Structure formats: structure tokens, C-alpha cells
Amino acid sequence: MQKPKYHFKGYFLIPCRYAFPHTVGILLCYLIGAVYPGLFILISGNFIDKVIAFFGEREGRSGLAQAVLLLILLLAIKYLAQSAGVFLKNGLALKLSEEIDIRVLERQAEIPYEELEKPNMQLLIKKIGETPSERIREGFSDLLHGADFLIRLGSILAVLMAKVPLAAVLIMVMAIPIIRISLKCGEMDYEADEEADDALRVADYFAEVLTDRRNMEEREVFQYTEMLNRQWEQKEESAIVSTRKAVIYGVLHSNLSVILALTVQTAVMTILLFPVFSGMLTIGTYISTVKSVNDLIQKISLELMQTLRGLKKSALYMKDFDRLFQSGRECRAGGSYHFQTHAKEREGECREASRIKDVKEIRIKNLSFSYSGDGPKVLDNVSLTLEKGKKYAIVGENGAGKSTLIKILTGLYGRYEGEIEIDGIPLSQLSEESRFSCFSILYQDFAKYQLTAAENVRIGNIGNDRETENSKEKEGDRKKGIDTENGSVKEALQKSGIAEKIAELPKKENTFLGKLEKEGSDLSGGQWQKLAIARCIYKQAPVYIMDEPTSAADAVSEKAFADMFERMEGIVVAITHRLGIAGNADCIFVMGQGQVKESGTHEELMQKNGIYAKMYRTERGWYDGK
């Protein structure tokens, strides 16, 4: 396994950037805790010596009182530092949660669709998790623990170096084996943990399939539970084996560390006796030194492996965290780590952001596209024109490039060859807001939002919600007897054919849909699709694009959609396998192998007796029984 490149800077800079007072306070508390052992040797050793001298009548009360006060002061400072550290850590957690989690969420939301589709990006987002602030806080804590070990060791060695240099050297030499074993066992433990994580990711997927309500019907019908259970058990067993390896390494490390710790402690106690007998070291300093060294050795033997393991995990996590922002704009100035969200870079200068309310023509010229630079072309030299006031249908076999064409047109894929112009303006020169305002889209894999029925519709135009923005104006229109339903949620529900069903719900359009709430009502697949169509209609964009709008519809609903399709205004495009809908279009584009093979009206294509005519006769034969 390749050793990871360490990425630790962010664990210090991010807390400094977003919670500077808390970070400085925590560092100060850790510094006090780290230098405490060295100070304890001096002050407690002096206290013990003063007590011995007092009872031997070689020291007065003032000297003993001074030693007592110093010891009490040291213990008080340690207690206050620990208490303040807990308080500051809680404050740091809250600040990072407020700042970092929302910035990561914003960054994930702005990832280009074509990048988001890639498995590596999906895995990266999963690794980042839902609470990155917690992982960053843990990494910051791991760094402090690592520094704590070094400072504690240094403070003890500094005191001993001044008093008994030979003892300091011997202690440092004896501590090396424990540190080396901790490093090795921490690395082995980490690698085993990584293997377990990989297996658990797959096991978690199978567990989700076996428990998710959305898969319930197929689980019952196809009876695949036992088969997936076996695969889940295999992956779970693999994770358990890897975890068991980590546990074994941990036990071996603990046993070796205990043996070495006892050896070092015994050696330190023995070595320091010689300077006591020779008068170079007082009894008080001897006792306090032995205690501090023993505490440090135990801390190293019991906690160092976990700290090193945490540092390794933190290093890789920060590497992934940086990868998420590497295409974003990171400003590191004055010791800060400031992430700024940004729009994707486009060719040419983007025009000022504004909503486009009218589109007269969309022209696509020599459009080609492949998912990878040297991969097969999904679209190959496609050219077509869409004009206002006309209805278009795009038909063709699966994999012909129909949906990919729409994704490029709407800006989900930004890397392509050729030209796309909206009213003469290149698509690349339109701002994101302007581009998205052109289109209202029904996707084949439409979403089912667990919101109220009205919110399911309004979410299609949440940035310009006429239901709320024009409420006062609509109230005035009602008093004047003017129709206020045009462009409303109710009108969208009516046009999509779902209004009657919504009216039957307990709270009508204010009824919560789905199973997230106890009183929620669910819809059938076809009804959910009609609600998605209503969402598309509600936006009232100049260009409507509907991908398989009747895939979940019955014959009556399909006829109703065909009638609605004819009445829709602007530029209307339907991607469909149902050629009955295509027959109502002003122009039909027949796609195959990433190209437009045929185009024309239904009558013109039937006269050509080509691909479309064959598809139409085949479909009609299904219904006629021929």
C-alpha cells in the first residue's frame, strides 16, 4: 500500500480562519498541559524537599508555605486549563459546524453535473461525509495530541538535561523503541481499517437494498433477499476479518508497550538512584521525576498508537477535502483558509445575469460529444433548429443520444464540440441564471419530493414564486373580478391532470406527500409523474423540455398529455418512445447512433418510409395485434 502524502496544514488554518479566539485558547491550554510535567518535576520536587527539611528542622515555615503555594498554584492552573479547554473545544465545534458544513454543502451543490456523474466524485462526496466540520475538529485534536507528546517529552528531558544529562539521554534512547512500535502498529492498524471501510461500503449498499422501502415490491416479487443476504454477509465477514486484524495488532502493541514501559520505568528508577546517592539529585526531585516519566511512558504506550492512527486518517481526509475544493477558488492569505464558491469557468465572457423570458430560436450546429476525450462519440455532428411556437419530438432507440443532447442544451454538460446559440447568443456566454431561466424540464427520472403537493409544484420556480411575490397584486385583481388562477399552482395542477386527485387529499394541495411524516399521503407512480409535469408547467419558461413524459401514464392520461402538448406555448420539446405523441409535433427528429437520421412531420416521415415509418408501424402493430 502506497504511503499517504500528509496534508495537515488545513487542520490548523481552517480553525484559525473561522474560530481564531477558540483556536488560540485551545493551543494555550494544550501548551500549559504539555509543559506541566516539567514544571511539576521542579515544583513538586521542591515541595517534597521542603517537607523533608521542615520535619528535619532544617527549613522554616515560610519556605514550606512558599513551596505549598507554588504547588497549589500549579495544580490550579492545570485544572483551569483543562476546564477552559473543554469549554473552548465545544465552542470550536459549534463555530466550525456553522461555517464549514454549509461551505462544503455549497461546494457540492456547485459541482458540474458531468463531474458529479463520475463514480470517483460520488465516492469522494461520500468520504467527505455529512459533517466535515467534525472530521476537521478531530484532525485538529490529533495534531494537538501529537504535539503534546513531543512537548511533554521535551519538557521532562530539558529538566533532566540540566540536572542529570546522562539520565536524559538514556530515557530518550529507551523511549525510541516504544515510539517505533507505536508507529508501526499504528500504520498496520490504519491499513486494516481502510480494508474494513472498503468492504463496509459495499455491505452498507446491500443492507440499504434489503431494507429500503422503494425496493420492497421487487424484493417480494423476485425473492432476491437470500441471494443479497449472502453477498452482504460476505462483505460483512471481510470487514470483520480486517477489523480483527486491527484488534490483533492493537493487542500485540499493547502487550509489547506494557513490557517496554515496565522496562523503561524500572531502568529510569534505577538510573536516577545514582545521582541521588551522589548528591546530584534531591529526593524530592527524584520522586517527582520518576512520577512524571512514568506518566509519560504510560501515555506513550497506551495512547500514541491511537494518535498516530488518527493522524494518518486525518491526513488522507484532508487530502480528499482539498480535492473537493481543488477546482474551486481557495484563498489562503494571512494564515487563513478561506473557501469561496464560484460558477464554472466558461469560454468567453458571461453576460450579465438576468432571467430570459422569451426565446425565439435555438440553433445547434455540428454538435459532438463524448464522455471521455478519446472515447466513442455519444453525439456526432448533430445540427438542428428549434423555433418559437412549434412543437418538437425527439425519438429513437435507447442510447441514441436523445437525453445527452438535452443535457448539453441545458448546460449540464459543458464540454462539447460545435455551437449552440440561443437567439444568436452562444450558450457559453450566457450566465448560469440566464441559461436555466430559458428552460423548464421534466426529467425521465423525476424527483419525488417529500413536501406538500403545493410545495412540490412551487419548487419548480422557487426563485420567482408568483404565489408569494404577487399576493397583494392578485388580491387586488380578485376584487376587480380578474382571473387570478393563470400561472398559479392550481392551474399547473389542472393542466397536468392531477388536480382531481389532489382535491381528494385531506388538506388538498397543502397535504404532505410521502412517508416522512405520519400523516403523509403517497401517490402512484403515474400521479407522481403528473405532479412533476405540473412543476414543469409552473415555471412558465420560454422553452419546455419533457423527457418521456408519459412513461408512467395510462392510455387516458397519455391522450390528455397529448392534448396539453398541443396547447403549450413557446418552444416545446418531447423526448418520447410513444409515437402517438410524436405525431402531434410540428417536427420530429429521429436519432440513431448519435446523429439525426431523419427529420420532418409525421406525414413526411411516413412518406419517406424510413426509420420512423418502421418504428411507427411496429408500435401500431402492438396495439392492432399485427
N, C-alpha and C positions, 0 to 999 in steps of 0.2 A: 504494500500500500504506500502510495506516494505521501511523503510527509507534507502537512499543510503549510502554506505560507501564512505567517502570523499577521493578523490585522487587529491591532489593539488601539490605535490612535483614536478611533471613533468613540470607544468606551470612556475616554477621558474628555474629548472635545464636546460630545453631544450633551452630557450633563452640565458642562461648563456653559454651553450656549443657552440652554433652556432653564437651568436652575443653578445659577452661579453661586448664590449665597449658601444654598444647601450643600453644593459640592465642596466649597471651601470649608464649610463647617465639618462635614464628614471627614475630609482629609486631615483636618486639625485633630479631630477625635481619634482617628487611627494613628496619627503621629504620636499623640500622647500615650496611647495604648502600647505602641511599638517601643518607645524609649523607656516605658515604665520598668521593664526588668532591670535595665542598667541602673536606673535611679534607685530601684528597690534594693539592689545589692549594696549601694553606698549608704542609703539612709537606714535601712533595716539593720545592716551590719553595724553601723554606728550606734543604733539604739541598743542592740544586744550588748555591744561592748560597754556602753554607758551603764546598763543594768548590772552587768558583772562587776564593773568598777564601783558602782554605788554600794552594792552589797558587800564588796570587799573594802568599803570605806576609803576608796581611792578617788572617788568622784562625789562632788556635792549635788544638791538637789537641782540647782539651776541648770547644770549640764544635762542631767537626766530629763528635766522638764523640756528643755530645748529639743532634745532628741525625740521625745514623745510628740511634741507639737509638729515637728517636721514629718514624722511618720503618719500622724493623723492627717496632716495637710496633703501628703502624697496619696493616701487612700481616698480622701475626699475628692481630690482632682480626678482620680481614676473612676470613681463612682459617677461623678458629674459628667465626665466624658462619655461613659457608657450610656447614661440616661439621655444625654443630648444626642448621641449617635443614633439611638433608636428613634427619637423624635424627628431628626433630620432625614433619616432614611425613609420614614413614612411620607414626609413632605416631598422628598425627591421622587418617590414612586408616583405621587399624585401629579406633580408637575410634568414628569415625563409622559404619563398616561394622557394628560391633556394635550400635550404638544406633539409627541412622536406618533402615537397611534393614528391621529387624524391625518398627519402628513403622509404616512405610509399608505393609508386608505386613498388619499387623493392621488398619490403616485400610481397606485394600482389602477385607479379609475381612468387615468390618462394614458395608460399603455396602449399603443396602437393595436387595433384588432388583429392585424396579421401577426404581430408578435405574441399577443395573448393566446392565439390559437396553438402556438407551438408547445409541445409537451414539456420542454425544458423550462419554459416560462411558467407554466402551470405548476410544475414541481417546485420552482423557486418560490412562488407565492405561497405554496403550502408550507415550505420550510420556514418562511418568514413568520407565518402564523398570524393569529388574530390579535395578539398582544405583544408586539415587538418591543414596546417600552419595558415590559417585564424582563425580556431577554437582555436588553441593553443594561438594565439595572443590575442583573445577575452578573453580566460581564464586568461591569464597573466594580462590583463587590469582589469578583475573582481577582481582579488586578490589585485591589487593596489588600486582599489576603496574601497574595504573593509578595507584595512589598512589605507587608507586616512581618513575614518570616525573615526577610533579609535585614530589616531594621532591628528586629529583636535580637537576631544573632549578632549583628554588628555592635549593638549597644553592650551586650554582655562581653563580647570579645574585647571591646575598647577598654572596659573597666579592668578586665583581667590582664590585658596587654600592659596597662600602666602599673599593675601590681605584681603579676606573675606571668611574664611573657611566654615562658615555656608551657605553662598550663593552657594559655590561649591557643597556642599553635597546636598542641595535642588535641584539644577539644575540636578545633576546626578540622583537623585530619580525620578524627573519629566520626564527625558528622557527615563527611563526604559519602561513605557507603550508604547511609540511610537516605540521603538525598538522591543518589544514583538509583537505588532500588525503587524509591518513590517515583522517579521519572519514568523508569522502565515499566513498572506496573501500571502507572497512570496511562501510558501510551497503549499498552496491551488492553487495558480496561476500556479505553476510548474506542479502539478498533472493534472490540467485541460489541460495544454499544451501538456503533454505526451499523454493523451487520444486523443486529436486532431491529434497528429502526427501519432498515430496508424491508425486512420480512414483515414487520408490523404494518407498514403502509399498505402492502398487498392484502394482508389479513384484515385490516380495517375496511378495505373496499369490499371484500366478500361479506364481511359482517354487515355492512350497510345494505348490500343487495338482499341479504337474508332477512333484514328487519324493516326495510323501508316500505312504507305503505304503498308507494307508487308501483312497487313490483309485486304486490300482494296477489293480484289476479293471475299473473303468469306463473308465480310460484305454485299456486294451487292447480292450475291447468296443466302445466308441463312437469310438475313434480320434480323440480331440479334441486330441491333443498338438500337431499342427501349427497348429491354429487358436489355441490358447492361447499357443503359442510366438510367433506373430506379435504377439499383444497384449502379451506380455512384452517383446518386442523394441521395440515402440513406446514403452512406458513407460520402458524402459531407455534408449532413444535420447533421450527427452525429458529424463531425468535427466542424461545425458551432455552434452546441449546446455546445460542450466542450469549444470552444473559447468564446462563450457568457458567460459561467460561469466564465472564467478567467477575462473577461471585468467587469462583475458584482463585482467580488472580488476586482478588481482594483479600481472601483468607490467607493465601500464601504470603502476600505482602504484610498483612497484619502480624503473622507469626514471626516472619523474619525481622520486622521492625521492632517487635517486642524484645526479641533476643538481642538485637543490636542495641536497643535502648537500654536494656539492663546492663549490657557490657559497657556501654559508654558511661552510664551513670556510676557504675562501680569504679571504672577507671578514673573518672573525674574526682570522686570522693577520695580515692587513694592518692592520686597525684597531688591534690591540694593539701593533703596532710603534711607533706614535706615542708612547704613554705610556712605552715602553721608552727611546726616544731622548731624551725629555724628562726622564727620571729618575723618573717617577711609578711605574714598574713595573720590578722587578728582572728579570734574565734568567731566573733560576730560576722565578719566579712566572709569567713569560711562557710558558716551556716547559711547566710543569705545567698551566697554564690551557688552552693550546692542546690538549694531550692530553685533558684531561677534557671539554672542549667537543666535540672530535672524536668521542670515545667516546659522548657523549650524543646527538649528531646522528645517528650511525650507528645507535644503539639506537632512536631515534625513527623513522628512515626504514625500518628493517628489521623492527622488532617491534611498532610502535604499531598498525598496521592489524590484525594478528592479535589483539592485546589488545582493541582496540575491538570487533572482530567477536565475540570470546569474551564480552565484556561484554553485547553485545546478546542473544546466545543465552542467556546466564545469566539476564538479566533476564526473558525470556519463560519460561524453565524455572521460575524461582521463582514466577512468576505462576501457572503450572499446578500447581506444588507446593502453593501456598496454596489453590488451587481444590479440590484433593483434600481438604484439611482444613477447608474453609470451613464445612461443616455439622457438623464435629466441634468439640471444645472445645479451644481454643488458649489456653494461659496464658502470657502474656508479663509476667513480673514480675521486677524486679531485673535487667533486662538479659538475661533468659533467653527461650528459645523452646521451650516445653515442650508437646509434644503428648500429649493423653490420649485414649485410645479411650473410647467410650461407647455405650450402647444407644440406639436410635432413640427419640425422644420420642413418647409415646403420649398419647391423650386419657385424662384421669383418672389416678388413682394406680395404679401397678402393685402387685399383691400380692407378698408375699414369694416369692422364687424357690424353687420346690420341684418335684420330679417328680410328675406326676399319674399314678397307677396305675390309676384306674378312671374311666370316663366313662359316665354313664347316658343322657345325651341331648344332642344338638346341635341347636339351633334357629336357623334362618336366616329373618329377617323382612325383606321388602321390600328385598332387596339389589340395588343398581345399581352399575355400574362402567363407566368409560371410561378409555382410556389417556391422554387429554388432557382438560382441563377442559371444553372446548366440542366435543369430538369425539363420534362416534357411540357409543352405549352398547353395550358388549360383553355386559353383563348388564343386564336391565331388569325390576326389581321381582320378583326371584326369592324365593320363600318355600318352605321345606321343612323337615322334621324327620327326624333320624336317631336311632334308639333302639338301646340296647344289646341284643345278642342277635339282631339282624336283619342280613340281607344286602341290600345295595342295588346296583343297577346304574344307571349314567347313560349314556344312549345319545343319539344324534342325529347330524346331519350335521356335516361339518367346518366349524369357525367358529361353532358354535352356542353356545360359551361354556363347554363342559364343563371343559376344563383350567384356564381362568381362574377358574372357581368354586372349584376345588380349591386353586389358588394363593392365593386370598384367604382361604380357610378355614384354611390352614396358615400364614398370616401373611407370605407372600412379597410380597403387595400390601397395603399398609397404608392406602391412601387409597380409601375407598368410601363409598357411602351405604347406610343401612339398619343392621340389627343382626345380630350373630352372638353367640350365647350358648352356653357350654359348662357344662352343669349350672347354668344360671341366671346364670353369671358372664359379663359382656361380654368378648369376646375382647380388646378394647383394654386391659382391666385385668389381664390375665394377663402375667406376666413372660415373657421370651423362652424361658427354660429350661422353664417350666411349659407353655407353648404347644407347644414342639417335643416335649416328652415325651409329649404326647397322641397323636402321630401317628407311624406308620411308613409310609413312602411308597415305592412303586415308580413312578418316572417313566418316561414313554414313551421319552425319550432317556436311558436309564440309562447310568451310567458303567461303564467297563471299567478297573479299577484294576490296574496292573502290580505286584501284590503276590502273596503266596501265596494259595492258594484259601481257607485258613482266615482270613487277614487280610482278604480280600475280604468275608467274612461278618461278622467281628468289627467291622469299621469302621462297621457299621450301628448299633452300640451301644457305641462306644468309651469313652463317659463312664461306663458302668456295666457293664463287661465281666465277666459271670459266670464266664467261663472262668478268669480270674485272681483275682478277688476271693474266690470261694468255693472255691478249690482245696483248702484244708485241710478245709473242711466236706464237700466232695464225697468226699475220700479217706476220711473217717470213715464216710460213707454207704455207700461201696463195701464197707468191711469188715463193715458190718451187713447187706449184701445188698440195699440200697435202690437202685432205678434212678436213675442219675445222668445219663442222656442227655437227660432232659426239659429243654428250653430251651438245649441245647448246640449247638455248631456242627454236629456230626454230625446232630442231629435236624433242624436247619434245612435241611441239605443233602438229607436223606432226604425231607422234606416237599415240597421244591421239585422233586424228581425228578432231581437232578443228582448224587446220592451215588454211583451206579454208575459214572458217568464219572470222577469224582474218584478213586475207588478204583483205577481203571486207570492213573492217572498215576504217574510214577516214585517220587515221595515222597508220594503220596496228597494229603491236604489241605495238606501243607507244600510242595507243588510250586509253584514260582514260575510265574505266568501272564503271558503276553505275550512280547515280543521284546526287552525292556530288558536282560535277562541272557542269556548264551549258552545256558544250559541251560533256558531258559524253554519252557513248553508253551502253545500257543494253543488257544482254544476256538472253536466255531462261533458264529454269531450267536444261535441258539436256546439254546445252552448257556450263553453269557454272560448271557442273559436269565434263565435258571433260577437262575444264581448270584446275580443281582440280587434275585430273588424270595426266595432263602434269606436274603439280607442284610435284607430287609424283615421276614421272619418272625422272625429272630433278635432283633430289638429287643423283641418281645412288648409292643407298645404297646396301649392300650385301643382305638385306632382305626386300622384298616388301610385305606389307600387305594392302589389299583393302577390306573395309567393304561395302558391297552392291554397287559395282562399276557401276552397270547398272540400279540402281533403277529409274533414271530419263531418261533412254535411250529408243529409239525406237528399232524396230527389227533389222534394218540395223546397227545401232550403236552397238547393243549388239553383232551382228556377228563380227563386226570389233574389238570389245574389246576381244572377244574370240580368234581371230587370234593373236592379240597383246599379250594376256595372254600366248599363246603357245611359242612366240618368246622371252619372257622375261627371263633374266639370273639371277642366284643366287638362293636364296630361295624365292619362290613366293607363297603367301597365299591369297586366296579369300574367304571372308565370303559372302555367297550368298543364295538367295532363288531361283535363276534361275538355275535349274539343267542342262540346256544346257551348261552353263559354267563349272559346276562341272564335266561334262562328259569328259572334256579335261584335267582334273587333273591326275597326277600320283597316287595320293592317296586322298581319300575322307574320312573325319571324320564326322560321323553322331552323333550329340549331342542331348541329351534329359535329362531333369531333372538334369542338371549339370554334366552329365557323358558322356563319349564317348561310345555310344551304339554299333556302328559298325564302321569299317574302311576297306578300300580296294579300288581297282579300280572300275570304273563304272561297268565293266563286272562282277567282283567278287561279288559286292553288288547286282547286278540284279540276279545272280545265287542263292544268299542266300535267296532271296525273303522275305527280312525283311522290316525294316522301310524305307530304302532308296528306295527299289523297289516299295513300296506302294506310296511313295511321287512322284516318277518319273512317275508312271502310272497315278496318279491323275493329275499331271501337263500336261502330254501328252494328257490326255483326254480333258483338256480345249481347247487345240489347234485343236484336232481332232473332237471336238464336241461330244465326247462319255461320 
